[in-house]
Amino acid sequence: MFGKKKQERLPALLASLNPNAPLAERNLWIIEVADWIRGEQVSVDAAVARVGLLLDAMEANPELRRKLQAWWACLLQTVDLTALLADFGFAPRTAFFNELAERLRWKLLPSTPETIDATVLFSMALHTPFDAQWLKALDAKTLERIAALLSPGFAAIETPVVVPTQIAQSDVHEGVIAGQEHYGNRLSPWQMLVLNAVTYCAGQILASGFTPELRLRMSGSAQNTQPFYTLISHVEELRKAMLHHSPKATDVLEAEVSVRSSLDECRAAVASIYGHFEDNGVSVGVVFRLRQLRMRILRVRELLDCLLSANPNTITAKLLAHLVVVGLERQSVRALISSNSSLLASKVAERSAETGEHYITRDSREYAHMVRKAAGGGFVMAFTTLIKFALHAVALSAFWGGFIAGINYAISFVLIQLLHFTVATKQPAMTAPAMAAKLKESGNTDAGIASFVDEVSYLVRSQVAAVLGNVLVVFPTVLVLALAWAYAKGTPFIDKIYAAQTLHSISLLGPSVLYAAFTGVLLFSSSIIAGWTENWFVLHHMDSAIRYNPRITGFLGKARAARWARFMRRNVSGFASNISLGFMLGLIPVTAQFFGLPIDIRHVTLASGQAAAAAASMGLQALHYPGFWLAIAALPFMGGFNILVSFYLAFRLALRAQNVSNVERSHIYKALTKRFFSRPMSFLLPLRLNKGATAEPVGGR
């Protein structure tokens, strides 16, 4: 609590104010003052009241006032406040991963108050969200008192102050009254700092705007108008006008309008780059530079307000509060990753949504087509299961066994893709972004929510069709093939002991459900890899390179290179998803085993095939074996958790990417509940397949 002891700190703080102290102690004084103002961070009003107490004490004691003004003069002489106003919150490096390393350094290494870097001092003094709150809460009268207390006029009329030995008395005096002598009473030292910061920011905007990564992605009109060059010239005009005229002079006001107009043109040029992303992919590094550039443009606007607004004190306090917020974000690793990956997440989700639309059935014809595709996938997965058992019999080492199993899975998934079949559990991570897009389109109206509930019912029954198509084909196919092997060879495909172990491993009484949930995470991860790979492929124009690169066309021929380019553009996402998933399913269990982690995978289609192979080895005895029925009972739960976990993760990512935040989810939950109890079969079958039900319209995509 902020009790009596902390209240008694004020006299000690005032007594410790010493402008003649070493650099570290002078900086420590403002850090301790900020800590005293914060208190226990429970009341903004209490913090503002403490600011008033500090001002009262300073105004009542001329000696303290002189010391404070000398301390302020020393600060202006030793610490570059222009860098604070112009650079604070921005990355000194242009690369995303370099900035990530810098933020980690901020997290791990302590800062020292013995610094002339204003950004470091500011971060040490004002380092909590509460600081932004009490700065914003300062009223106009309090801000005027602060400005008057630090005004050069006080120092000019008082007796000379004591200054540190390392700073000449004449330098401090010149710094204190520079606004009067050098600038003819037109600009104070603070105004000059702000004007310098505007000039510095404009130069940074010019440098950033003409980097190849951004310039080549701007629209043609933005490149032709050259707004960044124009901004620099207008800022120079503003600077000259302010140095020779009153801030309210006509020349100054006209120059300000020109600068603000140039800023709008620069912002439009930056915005045109986002249109380039639509067709050419997203680069995290480019997005990082874009965000920095847009923030600098906004910073110039804020500095202009501080310099030329009718209430500069209030605007300055708001700017300082904003700097506190951006300073916290500047040190946050999570904020860096979140802000710079959101657009990439949006593009990944968008590409997944385009794919996911093909997995949603809306009528009987599409439903039947989904069942046929799932049946084809189940047929291929039957051979995948038998090959898995055959590889186990080879008794390879753990790593190579997992690696070969990953190859088996990857080849099977790619074959299913090329044959235009489907695996049920791979659908949810692709369909979730499509659902999020529908949710954003639907809005918060009753009609929109009803439309979204329809989409949910379409999606659920599509998943049901796919799971049933997979399981109802893979089980009998494996059973028949295993029995045929036993008939031809005279021995079961797997021995009864291993068959019992297999059934036990997928039993409902074991951790199979948890493993199925973890498999859902892998399914989601494969969809992210797919979206990222497709974005990378588009970003680097790989299809164009395959089609037109002389070395490639010389090797393949122009016609074949064009076909390969079209083929890879259509299938690169699926290849990335299927190959990555296959190797994750094969290698992650053995890697976890190496580290002693109790992690395994349970894929409903593969588990169904394993149960069938075990049943074939046990024969009719399997029907009397409890482990067989526990394994069968686990299959619906495996499928459910495979689907629900991957869908949930993908849906959450898509909601974030689509910025869906204003939808009243309670209304959606109520609408879904109402639909489930009134028309439960709509979540399982198209209505036209329900006896006596009104047929659904056959909707196209």
ROROSE-239831 format. One record per residue (C-alpha): residue in one letter; x, y, z. Coordinates in pm, whole numbers, plus 50000, padded with zeros to 5 digits. Each point is the difference from the previous one (the first is absolute). Last residue first. Layout:
BEGIN
NODE aa     u     v     w
NODE  A     X     Y     Z
...
This chain:
BEGIN
NODE aa     u     v     w
NODE  R 47927 47744 44558
NODE  G 49676 49870 49871
NODE  G 49693 49941 50209
NODE  V 49759 49715 49935
NODE  P 49702 50120 50197
NODE  E 49936 49784 50300
NODE  A 49720 49752 49980
NODE  T 49724 50009 50255
NODE  A 50022 49703 50226
NODE  G 49776 49695 49978
NODE  K 50289 49759 50003
NODE  N 50328 50182 50043
NODE  L 50226 49974 49693
NODE  R 49861 50328 49863
NODE  L 50104 50160 50324
NODE  P 50368 49939 49937
NODE  L 50128 49764 50269
NODE  L 50173 50019 50337
NODE  F 49972 50355 50136
NODE  S 49659 50044 49833
NODE  M 49894 49689 50193
NODE  P 49979 50202 50322
NODE  R 49726 50232 49869
NODE  S 49826 50163 50299
NODE  F 50244 49902 50272
NODE  F 50316 50072 49800
NODE  R 49857 50313 49837
NODE  K 49911 50153 50338
NODE  T 50343 49920 50139
NODE  L 50168 50157 49696
NODE  A 49787 50314 50030
NODE  K 50074 50028 50371
NODE  Y 50373 49959 49937
NODE  I 49986 50265 49727
NODE  H 49816 50243 50226
NODE  S 50258 49941 50273
NODE  R 50274 50071 49750
NODE  E 49897 50359 49956
NODE  V 50211 50088 49698
NODE  N 50215 50305 50048
NODE  S 50340 49832 50005
NODE  V 50065 49850 49658
NODE  N 50334 50149 49900
NODE  Q 50021 49758 49704
NODE  A 50348 49884 50103
NODE  R 49895 49966 50361
NODE  L 49689 49806 49907
NODE  A 50211 49785 49765
NODE  L 50244 49911 50275
NODE  R 49717 49906 50234
NODE  F 49835 49792 49727
NODE  A 50325 49817 49923
NODE  L 50049 49910 50365
NODE  Y 49639 49892 50046
NODE  F 49991 49801 49676
NODE  S 50317 49807 50084
NODE  V 49872 49926 50350
NODE  L 49647 49907 49893
NODE  I 50096 49776 49708
NODE  N 50260 49776 50158
NODE  F 49799 50011 50323
NODE  G 49684 49873 49833
NODE  G 50180 49740 49791
NODE  M 50174 49864 50305
NODE  F 49677 50003 50199
NODE  P 49816 49813 49725
NODE  L 50285 49744 49983
NODE  A 50026 49932 50374
NODE  A 49695 49771 50004
NODE  I 50163 49778 49736
NODE  A 50311 49968 50219
NODE  L 49789 49921 50305
NODE  W 49815 49743 49788
NODE  F 50325 49828 49902
NODE  G 50137 50013 50355
NODE  P 49692 49818 50129
NODE  Y 50089 49686 49795
NODE  H 49695 49791 49909
NODE  L 49962 50150 49652
NODE  A 50379 49976 49958
NODE  Q 49974 49625 50043
NODE  L 49844 49991 49654
NODE  G 50346 50046 49851
NODE  M 50283 50133 50214
NODE  S 50220 50094 49702
NODE  A 49713 50157 49806
NODE  A 49891 50194 50309
NODE  A 50350 50145 50040
NODE  A 50005 50112 49636
NODE  A 49654 50157 50041
NODE  A 50102 50186 50315
NODE  Q 50309 50132 49823
NODE  G 49789 50118 49705
NODE  S 49765 50186 50231
NODE  A 50299 50153 50181
NODE  L 50138 50127 49668
NODE  T 49671 50169 49918
NODE  V 49954 50141 50352
NODE  H 50353 50134 50032
NODE  R 50151 49944 50342
NODE  I 50348 50141 50057
NODE  D 50236 49949 50292
NODE  I 50143 50206 50283
NODE  P 50113 49884 50345
NODE  L 50329 50195 49992
NODE  G 50321 49811 50080
NODE  F 50218 50218 49779
NODE  F 50064 49716 49752
NODE  Q 49633 49899 50021
NODE  A 49898 50350 49896
NODE  T 50225 49973 49696
NODE  V 49853 49658 49922
NODE  P 49645 50135 50021
NODE  I 50087 50319 49802
NODE  L 50163 49817 49710
NODE  G 49724 49810 49820
NODE  L 49695 50219 50053
NODE  M 50211 50313 49949
NODE  F 50152 49852 49684
NODE  G 49660 49930 49848
NODE  L 49860 50335 50107
NODE  S 50287 50189 49837
NODE  I 49965 49802 49677
NODE  N 49624 50043 49985
NODE  S 49988 50371 50080
NODE  A 50293 50100 49782
NODE  F 49876 49792 49707
NODE  G 49649 50139 50040
NODE  S 50123 50359 49994
NODE  V 50226 49935 49700
NODE  N 49715 49841 49802
NODE  R 49843 50264 49777
NODE  R 50309 50217 49955
NODE  M 50212 49688 49956
NODE  F 49780 49869 49716
NODE  R 49980 50337 49825
NODE  A 50380 50038 50007
NODE  W 50051 49637 49895
NODE  R 49771 50052 49700
NODE  A 50188 50316 49901
NODE  A 50332 49818 50033
NODE  R 49867 49719 49779
NODE  A 49906 50246 49726
NODE  K 50323 50198 50021
NODE  G 50237 49703 50001
NODE  L 50103 49814 50311
NODE  F 50376 50060 50012
NODE  G 50021 50320 49796
NODE  T 49681 50124 50162
NODE  I 50159 49951 50341
NODE  R 50330 50165 49910
NODE  P 49826 50285 49820
NODE  N 49764 50081 50293
NODE  Y 49656 50063 49844
NODE  R 49748 49748 50135
NODE  I 50180 49881 50310
NODE  A 50089 50359 50092
NODE  S 49643 50114 49942
NODE  D 49872 49727 50230
NODE  M 50266 50092 50255
NODE  H 49889 50361 50021
NODE  H 50187 50050 50331
NODE  L 49691 50116 50187
NODE  V 49778 49740 49830
NODE  F 50210 49703 50113
NODE  W 50052 50154 50345
NODE  N 49623 50050 50039
NODE  E 49941 49641 49890
NODE  T 50255 49881 50251
NODE  W 49849 50206 50283
NODE  G 49650 49872 49926
NODE  A 50114 49638 49990
NODE  I 50214 50035 50313
NODE  I 49699 50147 50180
NODE  S 49784 49711 49877
NODE  S 50261 49752 50124
NODE  S 49993 50161 50341
NODE  F 49623 49956 50023
NODE  L 50036 49628 49931
NODE  L 50281 49983 50254
NODE  V 49779 50163 50264
NODE  G 49724 49752 49915
NODE  T 50252 49721 50059
NODE  F 50038 50139 50352
NODE  A 49624 49962 50049
NODE  A 50022 49642 49872
NODE  Y 50279 49932 50248
NODE  L 49774 50124 50277
NODE  V 49721 49771 49880
NODE  S 50238 49706 49972
NODE  P 50121 50035 50358
NODE  G 49864 49659 50100
NODE  L 49650 49881 50092
NODE  L 49869 50063 49648
NODE  S 50249 49750 49870
NODE  I 50233 50100 49716
NODE  S 50318 49854 50151
NODE  H 49811 49698 50138
NODE  L 49880 49907 49652
NODE  T 50356 50015 49869
NODE  Q 50135 49799 50293
NODE  A 49737 49732 49937
NODE  A 50102 49985 49632
NODE  Y 50367 49985 50100
NODE  I 49926 49693 50212
NODE  K 49777 49851 49729
NODE  D 50268 50014 49733
NODE  I 49971 50242 49711
NODE  F 49902 49911 49641
NODE  P 49879 49664 50126
NODE  T 50178 49685 49871
NODE  G 49899 49755 49724
NODE  K 50154 50219 49734
NODE  A 49708 50027 49758
NODE  Y 49717 49972 50253
NODE  A 50174 50231 50250
NODE  W 50072 50254 49726
NODE  A 49638 49986 49883
NODE  L 49887 50052 50360
NODE  A 50222 50308 50027
NODE  L 49872 50135 49666
NODE  V 49637 49944 50098
NODE  L 50036 50163 50343
NODE  V 50204 50289 49863
NODE  T 49729 50069 49741
NODE  P 49719 49949 50253
NODE  F 50145 50262 50238
NODE  V 50130 50251 49743
NODE  V 49664 50029 49823
NODE  L 49760 50075 50285
NODE  V 50265 50209 50172
NODE  N 50082 50236 49712
NODE  G 49649 50053 49865
NODE  L 49859 50031 50351
NODE  V 50258 50263 50091
NODE  A 49942 50194 49676
NODE  A 49621 49994 50024
NODE  V 50009 50107 50366
NODE  Q 50242 50282 49914
NODE  S 49767 50121 49726
NODE  R 49713 49967 50247
NODE  V 50174 50236 50236
NODE  L 50092 50251 49727
NODE  Y 49652 50031 49853
NODE  S 49853 50038 50349
NODE  V 50252 50272 50078
NODE  E 49921 50177 49673
NODE  D 49630 50001 50085
NODE  V 50086 50146 50341
NODE  F 50190 50276 49817
NODE  S 49696 50083 49789
NODE  A 49783 50018 50311
NODE  I 50255 50232 50161
NODE  G 49992 50227 49694
NODE  A 49623 50006 49990
NODE  D 49985 50089 50368
NODE  T 50259 50275 49950
NODE  N 50346 49995 50154
NODE  G 50210 49983 49686
NODE  S 49963 49718 49748
NODE  E 50313 50090 49805
NODE  K 50226 49965 50304
NODE  L 49843 49667 50088
NODE  K 50035 49879 49642
NODE  A 50372 50085 50006
NODE  A 50032 49816 50330
NODE  M 49831 49697 49846
NODE  A 50241 50002 49706
NODE  P 50288 50025 50246
NODE  A 49864 49692 50184
NODE  T 49962 49792 49681
NODE  M 50373 49943 49950
NODE  A 50086 49897 50356
NODE  P 49680 49792 50002
NODE  Q 50075 49804 49678
NODE  K 50313 49803 50082
NODE  T 49812 49771 50238
NODE  A 49769 49870 49729
NODE  V 50263 49885 49753
NODE  T 49903 50081 49642
NODE  F 50020 49867 49646
NODE  H 50104 50212 49703
NODE  L 50237 49727 49871
NODE  L 50289 50246 50035
NODE  Q 49903 50083 50357
NODE  I 49955 49636 50102
NODE  L 50342 49926 49850
NODE  V 50148 50289 50198
NODE  F 49847 49863 50322
NODE  S 50129 49650 49931
NODE  I 50349 50119 49910
NODE  A 50015 50209 50318
NODE  Y 49876 49716 50222
NODE  N 50255 49751 49867
NODE  I 50279 50258 50011
NODE  G 49911 50073 50361
NODE  A 50008 49626 50078
NODE  I 50348 49987 49844
NODE  F 50111 50285 50229
NODE  G 49835 49849 50307
NODE  G 50174 49666 49944
NODE  W 50322 50182 49923
NODE  F 49980 50182 50332
NODE  A 49897 49702 50211
NODE  S 50240 49750 49848
NODE  L 49854 49770 49736
NODE  A 49811 49684 50094
NODE  V 49902 49888 49648
NODE  A 49669 49877 50149
NODE  H 49904 50359 50078
NODE  L 50038 50084 49632
NODE  A 49746 49730 49914
NODE  F 49755 50138 50255
NODE  K 50030 50349 49849
NODE  I 49963 49851 49651
NODE  L 49667 49849 50110
NODE  T 49879 50335 50129
NODE  T 50102 50189 49686
NODE  F 49825 49734 49791
NODE  A 49675 50073 50184
NODE  M 50072 50372 49973
NODE  V 49960 49976 49622
NODE  F 49651 49848 50037
NODE  G 49903 50253 50265
NODE  G 50094 50285 49767
NODE  G 49786 49852 49726
NODE  A 49712 49967 50244
NODE  A 50052 50363 50100
NODE  K 49971 50106 49636
NODE  R 49681 49796 49960
NODE  V 49849 50138 50321
NODE  M 50084 50355 49889
NODE  H 49826 49943 49665
NODE  A 49691 49878 50183
NODE  Y 49993 50317 50209
NODE  E 50058 50217 49692
NODE  R 49701 49845 49828
NODE  S 49786 50020 50312
NODE  D 50060 50369 50060
NODE  R 50230 50244 50179
NODE  T 50327 49811 50034
NODE  I 50301 50178 50146
NODE  Y 50342 49857 49905
NODE  H 50047 50212 49687
NODE  E 49954 50321 50201
NODE  G 50297 49893 50213
NODE  T 50247 50062 49721
NODE  E 49905 50367 49962
NODE  A 49982 50028 50378
NODE  S 50350 49858 50031
NODE  R 50126 50275 49768
NODE  E 49822 50261 50210
NODE  A 50124 49850 50326
NODE  V 50359 50012 49877
NODE  K 49947 50356 49878
NODE  S 49848 50110 50330
NODE  A 50269 49824 50198
NODE  L 50261 50185 49792
NODE  L 49817 50323 50076
NODE  S 49994 49917 50370
NODE  S 50364 49890 50008
NODE  N 50153 50344 50049
NODE  S 49769 50114 50278
NODE  S 49999 49672 50193
NODE  I 50371 49927 49973
NODE  L 50099 50348 50108
NODE  A 49734 50017 50273
NODE  R 50117 49666 50142
NODE  V 50361 50113 50010
NODE  S 49900 50308 50197
NODE  Q 50264 50270 50045
NODE  R 49865 50230 49729
NODE  E 49647 49929 50118
NODE  L 50084 50146 50339
NODE  G 50167 50296 49833
NODE  V 49700 50041 49771
NODE  V 49779 50040 50306
NODE  V 50233 50241 50179
NODE  L 50043 50198 49679
NODE  H 49623 50038 49981
NODE  A 49996 50150 50348
NODE  L 50277 50238 49891
NODE  L 49795 50095 49695
NODE  K 49693 50057 50215
NODE  A 50199 50230 50227
NODE  T 50131 50186 49694
NODE  I 49647 50046 49866
NODE  T 49888 50148 50330
NODE  N 50295 50238 50012
NODE  P 49964 50098 49634
NODE  N 49640 50119 50035
NODE  A 49936 50215 49690
NODE  S 50198 49757 49785
NODE  L 50322 50092 49819
NODE  L 50291 49813 50154
NODE  C 49833 49721 50194
NODE  D 49756 49944 49712
NODE  L 50291 49989 49756
NODE  L 50168 49741 50221
NODE  E 49688 49782 49992
NODE  R 49981 50021 49622
NODE  V 50369 49914 49971
NODE  R 49938 49697 50224
NODE  L 49718 49880 49773
NODE  I 50238 49994 49704
NODE  R 50257 49820 50214
NODE  M 49742 49737 50095
NODE  R 49919 49937 49634
NODE  L 50368 49948 49923
NODE  Q 50056 49759 50290
NODE  R 49692 49801 49901
NODE  L 50120 49978 49642
NODE  R 50349 49889 50102
NODE  F 49856 49713 50207
NODE  V 49761 49906 49720
NODE  V 50300 49979 49766
NODE  G 50184 49771 50241
NODE  V 49693 49781 50055
NODE  S 49967 49958 49623
NODE  V 49652 49955 49857
NODE  G 49901 49852 49665
NODE  N 49982 50140 49648
NODE  D 49633 50026 49913
NODE  E 49851 50165 50306
NODE  F 50335 50120 50130
NODE  H 50024 50264 49725
NODE  G 49680 50158 50133
NODE  Y 50175 50039 50334
NODE  I 50269 50204 49825
NODE  S 49741 50261 49898
NODE  A 49959 50091 50368
NODE  V 50358 50130 50012
NODE  A 49935 50232 49706
NODE  A 49679 50119 50165
NODE  R 50194 50072 50321
NODE  C 50257 50199 49805
NODE  E 49724 50202 49833
NODE  D 49837 50073 50337
NODE  L 50338 50105 50141
NODE  S 50048 50232 49704
NODE  S 49667 50168 50078
NODE  R 50104 50041 50364
NODE  V 50327 50163 49894
NODE  S 49824 50236 49759
NODE  V 49746 50104 50262
NODE  E 50285 50071 50245
NODE  A 50181 50211 49739
NODE  E 49687 50209 49951
NODE  L 49964 50050 50377
NODE  V 50365 50101 50034
NODE  D 49983 50246 49713
NODE  T 49682 50151 50142
NODE  A 50159 50070 50336
NODE  K 49868 49824 50312
NODE  P 50331 49836 50088
NODE  S 50157 50349 49975
NODE  H 50247 50045 49717
NODE  H 50366 49943 49919
NODE  L 50081 49662 50154
NODE  M 49645 49876 49950
NODE  A 49998 50084 49629
NODE  K 50337 49838 49939
NODE  R 49892 49677 50171
NODE  L 49668 49989 49819
NODE  E 50174 50041 49663
NODE  E 50242 49721 50094
NODE  V 49705 49779 50090
NODE  H 49845 50075 49662
NODE  S 50317 49898 49816
NODE  I 50027 49674 50194
NODE  L 49635 49910 49941
NODE  T 50029 50059 49625
NODE  Y 50283 49749 49974
NODE  F 49784 49744 50180
NODE  P 49694 50076 49785
NODE  Q 50176 49884 49679
NODE  T 49694 50053 49775
NODE  N 50115 49736 49749
NODE  Q 50072 49726 50253
NODE  A 49663 50043 50166
NODE  S 49824 49995 49662
NODE  G 50173 49675 49905
NODE  S 49891 49827 50318
NODE  M 50258 49919 50261
NODE  R 50168 49658 50015
NODE  L 50325 50107 49836
NODE  R 50038 50288 50247
NODE  L 49948 49783 50308
NODE  E 50268 49729 49974
NODE  P 50219 50232 49789
NODE  T 50035 50251 50287
NODE  F 49870 50337 49890
NODE  G 49722 50042 50255
NODE  S 50232 49911 50286
NODE  A 50255 50273 49921
NODE  L 49731 50262 49937
NODE  I 49817 49907 50321
NODE  Q 50327 50019 50194
NODE  G 50064 50349 49864
NODE  A 49649 50108 50096
NODE  C 50056 49865 50351
NODE  Y 50319 50207 50040
NODE  T 49832 50319 49882
NODE  V 49703 49947 50233
NODE  A 50240 49924 50287
NODE  N 50190 50322 49932
NODE  L 49672 50192 50022
NODE  V 49917 49827 50329
NODE  L 50339 50085 50148
NODE  M 49965 50360 49883
NODE  Q 49661 50020 50167
NODE  W 50157 49875 50324
NODE  P 50282 50255 49978
NODE  S 49740 50276 49956
NODE  L 49924 50138 49658
NODE  R 49894 50355 49907
NODE  N 50174 50208 50267
NODE  G 50265 50105 49747
NODE  Y 50125 49650 49931
NODE  H 50355 50040 50123
NODE  E 49943 50235 50294
NODE  Q 49663 49906 50149
NODE  G 49963 49630 49923
NODE  A 50365 49952 50077
NODE  I 49940 50120 50355
NODE  V 50065 49671 50178
NODE  G 50246 49858 49751
NODE  E 50208 50316 49999
NODE  H 50001 50003 50379
NODE  V 50101 49636 50004
NODE  D 50280 50055 49749
NODE  S 50124 50311 50180
NODE  Q 50027 49809 50327
NODE  A 50217 49738 49831
NODE  I 49900 49639 50038
NODE  Q 50243 49748 50156
NODE  T 49999 50196 50325
NODE  P 49631 49939 50046
NODE  V 49790 50316 50029
NODE  V 49918 50235 50286
NODE  V 49741 50256 49895
NODE  P 50039 50367 49925
NODE  T 49749 50227 50175
NODE  E 49645 50003 49868
NODE  I 49854 50197 49714
NODE  A 50125 49783 49712
NODE  A 49940 49669 50176
NODE  F 49632 50079 50054
NODE  G 49959 50126 49642
NODE  P 50146 49680 49858
NODE  S 49677 49819 50098
NODE  L 50039 49681 50203
NODE  L 49767 50117 50277
NODE  A 49773 50169 49749
NODE  A 49963 49679 49799
NODE  I 49924 49797 50314
NODE  R 49746 50258 50119
NODE  E 49836 50002 49657
NODE  L 49974 49621 50014
NODE  T 49830 50020 50338
NODE  K 49749 50254 49866
NODE  A 49928 49792 49690
NODE  D 49915 49687 50198
NODE  L 50228 49699 50043
NODE  A 49794 49682 49944
NODE  K 50186 49896 49685
NODE  L 50327 49990 50193
NODE  W 49829 49804 50277
NODE  Q 49885 49729 49761
NODE  A 50320 49972 49798
NODE  D 50197 49947 50319
NODE  F 49756 49726 50106
NODE  P 50100 49799 49694
NODE  T 50344 49961 50163
NODE  H 50353 50101 49897
NODE  L 50027 50374 50045
NODE  A 50337 50073 50160
NODE  M 50205 49710 49864
NODE  S 49850 50021 49652
NODE  F 50051 50377 49990
NODE  L 50364 49966 50103
NODE  V 50064 49740 49731
NODE  T 49828 50211 49733
NODE  A 50189 50312 50111
NODE  D 50336 49837 49933
NODE  I 50252 50200 50205
NODE  T 50041 49708 50237
NODE  E 50102 49925 50356
NODE  P 49651 49882 50089
NODE  T 50106 49644 49908
NODE  S 49786 49739 49829
NODE  P 49972 49635 50100
NODE  L 50055 49715 49750
NODE  L 49750 49719 49937
NODE  K 49688 50173 49874
NODE  W 50177 50277 49811
NODE  R 50223 49737 49838
NODE  L 49691 49805 49897
NODE  R 49872 50317 49843
NODE  E 50323 50040 49800
NODE  A 49983 49638 49878
NODE  L 49646 50055 49874
NODE  E 50111 50319 49828
NODE  N 50270 49809 49819
NODE  F 49737 49741 49906
NODE  F 49772 50261 49845
NODE  A 50269 50179 49803
NODE  T 50003 50380 49973
NODE  R 50198 50068 50314
NODE  P 49970 50305 50225
NODE  A 49643 49889 50069
NODE  F 49759 50279 50079
NODE  G 49840 50068 50338
NODE  F 50211 50304 50073
NODE  D 50153 50145 49686
NODE  A 49868 50351 49945
NODE  L 49903 50123 50344
NODE  L 50269 49809 50189
NODE  A 50266 50074 49738
NODE  T 49923 50370 50033
NODE  L 50046 49967 50375
NODE  D 50372 49955 49956
NODE  V 50126 49991 50358
NODE  T 50294 50206 50121
NODE  Q 49913 50363 49930
NODE  L 49623 49974 50032
NODE  L 50040 49799 50321
NODE  C 50243 50257 50138
NODE  A 49744 50276 49934
NODE  W 49732 49794 50174
NODE  W 50224 49950 50305
NODE  A 50072 50373 50002
NODE  Q 49629 50071 49984
NODE  L 49938 49755 50284
NODE  K 50276 50151 50211
NODE  R 49864 50350 49945
NODE  R 49652 49886 50098
NODE  L 50133 49829 50310
NODE  E 50168 50326 50106
NODE  P 49685 50199 49923
NODE  N 49795 49777 50238
NODE  A 49620 50032 49982
NODE  E 49982 49920 49628
NODE  M 50196 49677 50043
NODE  A 49798 49877 50296
NODE  D 49671 50078 49833
NODE  L 50115 49827 49680
NODE  L 50086 49681 50190
NODE  L 49668 50005 50183
NODE  G 49818 50045 49670
NODE  V 50180 49700 49849
NODE  R 49897 49807 50312
NODE  A 49637 50093 49930
NODE  V 50033 49863 49646
NODE  A 50121 49668 50147
NODE  A 49712 49994 50248
NODE  D 49753 50065 49719
NODE  V 50146 49711 49800
NODE  S 49940 49765 50292
NODE  V 50137 49650 50062
NODE  Q 50348 50030 49857
NODE  E 50168 49941 50338
NODE  G 50175 50334 49983
NODE  R 50027 50116 49642
NODE  I 50112 50351 50094
NODE  W 50274 49862 50227
NODE  D 50130 49772 49723
NODE  A 50008 50293 49758
NODE  V 50197 50203 50255
NODE  E 50242 49710 50049
NODE  I 50069 49978 49626
NODE  I 50037 50380 49985
NODE  W 50266 49986 50273
NODE  L 50177 49699 49851
NODE  N 50082 50207 49695
NODE  R 50180 50262 50207
NODE  E 50173 49723 50198
NODE  A 50124 49827 49683
NODE  L 50129 50323 49845
NODE  P 50202 50111 50302
NODE  A 49848 50257 50237
NODE  N 50018 50377 49941
NODE  P 49630 50019 49914
NODE  N 49926 49869 50351
NODE  L 49647 49899 50096
NODE  S 50052 49774 50304
NODE  A 49822 50240 50236
NODE  L 49689 49998 49785
NODE  L 49995 49621 49996
NODE  A 50049 49982 50378
NODE  P 49719 50248 50057
NODE  L 49775 49793 49767
NODE  R 50078 49658 50151
NODE  E 49776 50067 50299
NODE  Q 49697 49896 49798
NODE  K 50170 49667 49936
NODE  K 50042 49938 50371
NODE  K 49646 50114 50075
NODE  G 49836 49745 49780
NODE  F 49977 49910 49638
NODE  M 49900 49641 50055
